[in-house]
């Protein structure tokens, strides 16, 4: 009887582990904007399986975001990004636990930043409008491949946020303000004011308990 009980406990433990470590879900089919919304007429397009914001040589007139229709709370978000540009403010970012601001193109919430001097840092977009945690410069220099494809990992559990680029941790932040919502949409940014392209692909999410 004892061996049967142990076997049953082991099976339950295995089932729980598989539930927690479920396979990540793709957030893009690589061909359409299904499940996303944004300025898809002149700013955002799909190319070679990636969402691409910006169309050089035209300057991006204002911040633009491609956002998921769904909201998420606890998760591990993984994606690949590439940022290129020739003039102006060349910058992008990944919004999470965010909402669209009514009446304009902005999003409100956390951003895993992308761009020279900003890579790997945590910014609070259109809310507190400041860096909540700045990435270590040495870690960023070691991790980032400018102008090439890089991997971002964003892990949100409760009030803790951990950011990694190419496997190198850049931020470990715990939100101290209990009034800040810990849920919301995911968004991909191309920053206004630059002749730039911000590209994102291989986007997956693993929801956590």
Secondary structure, DSSP 4 states (H G I P E B T S, - for coil): -HHHHHHHHHHHHHHHHHHHTPPPEES--SSS-TTEES-TTTTEEEETTEEEE--TTSPP-S-EEEEEEEEESSEEEEEEEEEEEEEE---EEEEEEEEEPTTSS-EEEEEEEESTTTTT-EEEETTT-EEEEPPPHHHHHHH--TTS-EEEEEEEETTEEEEEETTEEEEEEE---TTS-S-EEEEEEE-TTEEEEEEEEEEEEEE--
